[in-house]
Amino acid sequence: MKKNTHSEALSSALLASALLLASSVTSATTWSFNDPCNVENPDCNTPSDYEGSPLYYGGYGTALEGSDTVGSPDTYDILNLTASIDSNNLTVSVLTRFVEDGVSEVKYGDLMLSTLGYKPYGSPPYTLDSTSTTGTTWNYVVSTSSAVPYDPDNPTGWGDGIGTLYKNPTSLKLSDDVPQDTLLYKTDQYVLHETGGTAYSNVGVSIGYSSIYNGVDYDTGTLLTYIIPLSDIELVGGAPLENTGVAIRWAMTCANDIAEAYIIPEPETLALFLSGLLSLVLLTRPNKPAKPS
């Protein structure tokens, strides 16, 4: 009779479970944040339903507090921010009605990330949160213009490029410090990388024309997509620090609308459980009899 049949069966079952779990780790987890302040909901009084991401306005002077978008929403409104994490990349997409046309001095801003916690000032919708008051430290910035510079011959379909990610930048540029040709803009808001930081030139950036949102054609709009290797932002295996998550921020350079979101990916428990299963497989593997000397 064959020995260790039970142990071998248990080993096979555990190994199959471990392989199944390993394959599931590669699947992406996605978060989608809709800006409730749009033509369908012009009052903009209700915080977002999505976990970890309350409605965000940002502070920009007492005369303008209480509005999500400064100026015309037809020109500046950010409609949606979507983030996903798989075993290799963090992908962030921003859908905005703003289109950089090469005429206005307002440009696409840079994507900002924080793995140090999300700490906006005040309470939702954070009408007093600005550079001077926020507790959020944006320790990663992806340069948009370094990837896909504006092309006057192709203003509504920029294409794809390779952008630069800056880790721990020395300074970020404010909306006050870039050229503005709008009468009103949100002041004291981070919008661009300025100097310093460890540079990684391997971030995929795509900028294309897009005007459809929730089945509504808004006539104009841009979809910006950033594909960031997890190895660059120390989110190994798709699971960042479970106690902090990842904060995300994007705005055009006038900051007339700002998108901020906070995502909390699955903790590393699954990876530890997988490791435990593999250990059990090894421990329960039957020992081969020693060869006679």
Beta strands, then each sheet from edge to edge (+ up, - down):
strand 1: 29-34
strand 2: 78-85
strand 3: 89-96
strand 4: 111-114
strand 5: 140-142
strand 6: 159-167
strand 7: 171-174
strand 8: 190-195
strand 9: 198-209
strand 10: 212-213
strand 11: 216-217
strand 12: 222-229
strand 13: 246-251
strand 14: 258-263
sheet 1: 1+ 2- 3+ 12- 9+ 6- 5+ 4- 13+ 14-
sheet 2: 7+ 8-
sheet 3: 10+ 11-
end
